[in-house]
Amino acid sequence: MPSARQRIAGALSLGLALAGVTTVGAMPAQADPVVDVQILATNDFHGRIQEDAFGAQAGAAVLAGAVDQLRAANPNTVFAAAGDLIGASTFESFIQHDKPTIDALNAAGLEVSAVGNHELDQGYDDLINRVMAAYDAETNPFGGAEWQYVAANLKIRATGDDAVPASWIKDFGQVQVGFVGAVTEELDALVSPAGIAELEIQSIVETTNTEATELKAEGADVVVLLVHEGATGTDCSVMPTAGNAFAEIINNVSADVDAIVSGHTHLAYDCAFPVAEWADRAVTERPVVSAGQYGMNLNQLVYSVDAGTGEVVGLTTDILPLYNEGYPADPEVAATVQAAVADADVLGAEPLGQIAGPFNRAQRWGTNQAGETVLVENRGGESTLGNLVAEVQRWATEAPETGGAQIAFMNPGGLRADMTGTGTGAFPRTLTYKQAAVVQPFANTLVNMQLTGEQIRTALEQQWQPAGSSRPFLRLGASEGFDYTYDPAGPEGERITAMYLQGEAIDLAASYSVTVNSFLATGGDNFRVFVEGADARDTGKIDLSAMVDYMAAFAADAPLEVDHAQHAVGISVPGGAPTSYLPGATVAFDVSSWSMSTEADDKDTELTVSLGAVELGSFPVDSTVGSDPFDEVGTASVTVTLPDGVAEGPATLTLTGATTGTEVLVPIEVAADEHPPGDGKGKGHDKGKANGKAKGHHKLHGPALVTAV
């Protein structure tokens, strides 16, 4: 959050500055009557109705209590929002179609909001005929938002009429404040096109300027743009020159707009920029603000308006943090939240299907708060749960209209519990809504993008975290059909040695459709390359919803099987190596990350090395779990001798684990006897094919081996 700007003009402004309040423009001595109008604003609430200490989220009751307290101090208050109040919600709200969020914000006195893209997750018809329609226990039990949604740039395609009201006016008697709404122009890439087929998304700037002029003509003294579009960073100085959609809004909305209250990018900022036409006014800069996300803050704008002339003679702005700041919990909203949690517990008991075994997170040995050595979560390890969730998200976005995903990745920190089903008895066990929800409680949406093979390789390299990070390594879960090998001892940035999709080598120059959650899409956990993805679009699908749908599709008739095969295996060769091997030569290398790490995971006691139909040997696999936060569980040392009669040319060693189904194809080059062994720079050629789609059967292709003959 940027520090508040201090514009000191006289003792009153100095006092406000010392109180941590931004003062925009001078505040001269004011003649009566001057009316102070307070605008409180939120954005991107996303149904975070419960307090969450981990995320510093105050919850709906404290949000409402803060509005109550601030409104009591100044009755000339309007509570407004910049969209995405519902959708991508946590379980307690999501499972009840966001009715608890609607009820909580109604009780908090929300009066007006821009339409956000998530308000249209279920389509335009759902917005106007459920969310915006009056509550009715029989005909509309999950609707009834009492605030006004506004969006000047949403039109009915066939008629040009407003899809929702373009603006709304709050009349304080002596002063009127007008609100113009707008939604991101990228809306059609963020929600299902079928759900908004009848809508046309027009220019934010043009429609805002038209509506602002009309509001001023109708007598509005102050006009506020509520826009579901936002800055990509919190540095105020670069916002006007960023060359993006938000910069266009900042620079080109007319002087009739007195403030820009924004959202969509989930950032908190309190900025202001000069407006040329205001040079002779008491307030010369227009505030541009956002409250961040999840009800963590409120934007506060206080306009001092000369009621006689309608002129703005003073303005202060601030960002008000809500968590643990002493604001009271509104009792009505607290009761709403409590009831929602109780109802969600009942609804959460609904079965999704059965699982054949536990889907666990990775483990390592660590120390608990009592100083005891115990098994703890290892975010650096590959896990059955991480791979499952990645596959679920790929499957949920594989349709052309959601991006045609070929690959998906899942961050380990987004998995907050193991998926073990109901009870402690034998498997199969029933998995409930609530059990799936606690695994992924963040209600992230799924974002599809285009990445080159080189960018995918970079993403995998970024699993090794920057120096100083809280964890040195974070293993991404990977969807079915995507496999890779790496050299754990390789140099920084060059550890990934091969990548394959459905058995075909990833082309570093080609483009692939990749899905990640919204956390990773914004570069979370230092996976910065995902920010560079081309044609990125928020599909509007929630991670939990994807799991619910996947269980319905694959666990309705038979328990969902656990896949214990590895997607990533370490292959490293001590010392240097030739470009090829003579018949009868010894080939030696080390294997790591052959095993999942929890006791419940199936493991191989040995792996077998073959050349074609000829078995060259079997080697013990050590699946001892260590304390290092990496992914090296399941190690083996391989030494085999090539048959004397092996043919010259490319050959493939196949490493197989009979229990897990893991297969790794290691290409080598066989030289004719008269050829010298080479100079140690060879790469080899991979001619193997993988059946990456089969559950429990992955073929991983390693680099050509490098070792002495």
Stockholm file with secondary structure:
# STOCKHOLM 1.0

chainA/1-709         MPSARQRIAGALSLGLALAGVTTVGAMPAQADPVVDVQILATNDFHGRIQEDAFGAQAGAAVLAGAVDQLRAANPNTVFAAAGDLIGASTFESFIQHDKPTIDALNAAGLEVSAVGNHELDQGYDDLINRVMAAYDAETNPFGGAEWQYVAANLKIRATGDDAVPASWIKDFGQVQVGFVGAVTEELDALVSPAGIAELEIQSIVETTNTEATELKAEGADVVVLLVHEGATGTDCSVMPTAGNAFAEIINNVSADVDAIVSGHTHLAYDCAFPVAEWADRAVTERPVVSAGQYGMNLNQLVYSVDAGTGEVVGLTTDILPLYNEGYPADPEVAATVQAAVADADVLGAEPLGQIAGPFNRAQRWGTNQAGETVLVENRGGESTLGNLVAEVQRWATEAPETGGAQIAFMNPGGLRADMTGTGTGAFPRTLTYKQAAVVQPFANTLVNMQLTGEQIRTALEQQWQPAGSSRPFLRLGASEGFDYTYDPAGPEGERITAMYLQGEAIDLAASYSVTVNSFLATGGDNFRVFVEGADARDTGKIDLSAMVDYMAAFAADAPLEVDHAQHAVGISVPGGAPTSYLPGATVAFDVSSWSMSTEADDKDTELTVSLGAVELGSFPVDSTVGSDPFDEVGTASVTVTLPDGVAEGPATLTLTGATTGTEVLVPIEVAADEHPPGDGKGKGHDKGKANGKAKGHHKLHGPALVTAV
#=GR chainA/1-709 SS CCCCCCCCCHHHHHHHHHTTCEECSCCCCCCSCEEEEEEEEECCCTTCCSCBTTTTBCCHHHHHHHHHHHHHHCSSEEEEECSCCSSSCCHHHHTTTTHHHHHHHHHTTCCEEECCGGGGTTCHHHIIIIISSCCBTTTBTTCCCCSEEECTTEEETTTCCBSSCSEEEEECSSCEEEEEEEECTTGGGTSCGGGGTTEEECCHHHHHHHHHHHHHHTTCSEEEEEEECCCSSSCGGGGGGSCSHHHHHHHHSCTTCCEEEECSSCCEEEEEEECGGGTTSSCCEEEEEEECSTTSEEEEEEEEEETTTCCEEEEEEEEEECTTSCCCCCHHHHHHHHHHHHHHHHHHTSEEEEESSCBCCCEEEEECTTSCEEEEECTTSCCHHHHHHHHHHHHHTCSGGGTCCSEEEECGGGCCSCBCCSSSSSSSEEEEHHHHHHHSTTCCEEEEEEEEHHHHHHHHHTTBCCTTCSSSBCCCEECTTEEEEECTTSCTTCCEEEEEETTEECCTTSEEEEEEEHHHHTTGGGCGGGGGCEEEEEEEEEHHHHHHHHHHHHSSSSCBCCCCCCSEEEEECSSCCCSCBCTTCEEEEEEECCSCCSTTSCCCSEEEEEETTEEEEEEECBCCCCSSSSSCCSBEEEEEECCTTCCSEEEEEEEECTTTCEEEEEEEEECCTTSCCCCSCCCCCCCCCCCTTSTTCEEEECCCCCCCC
#=GC SS_cons         CCCCCCCCCHHHHHHHHHTTCEECSCCCCCCSCEEEEEEEEECCCTTCCSCBTTTTBCCHHHHHHHHHHHHHHCSSEEEEECSCCSSSCCHHHHTTTTHHHHHHHHHTTCCEEECCGGGGTTCHHHIIIIISSCCBTTTBTTCCCCSEEECTTEEETTTCCBSSCSEEEEECSSCEEEEEEEECTTGGGTSCGGGGTTEEECCHHHHHHHHHHHHHHTTCSEEEEEEECCCSSSCGGGGGGSCSHHHHHHHHSCTTCCEEEECSSCCEEEEEEECGGGTTSSCCEEEEEEECSTTSEEEEEEEEEETTTCCEEEEEEEEEECTTSCCCCCHHHHHHHHHHHHHHHHHHTSEEEEESSCBCCCEEEEECTTSCEEEEECTTSCCHHHHHHHHHHHHHTCSGGGTCCSEEEECGGGCCSCBCCSSSSSSSEEEEHHHHHHHSTTCCEEEEEEEEHHHHHHHHHTTBCCTTCSSSBCCCEECTTEEEEECTTSCTTCCEEEEEETTEECCTTSEEEEEEEHHHHTTGGGCGGGGGCEEEEEEEEEHHHHHHHHHHHHSSSSCBCCCCCCSEEEEECSSCCCSCBCTTCEEEEEEECCSCCSTTSCCCSEEEEEETTEEEEEEECBCCCCSSSSSCCSBEEEEEECCTTCCSEEEEEEEECTTTCEEEEEEEEECCTTSCCCCSCCCCCCCCCCCTTSTTCEEEECCCCCCCC
//
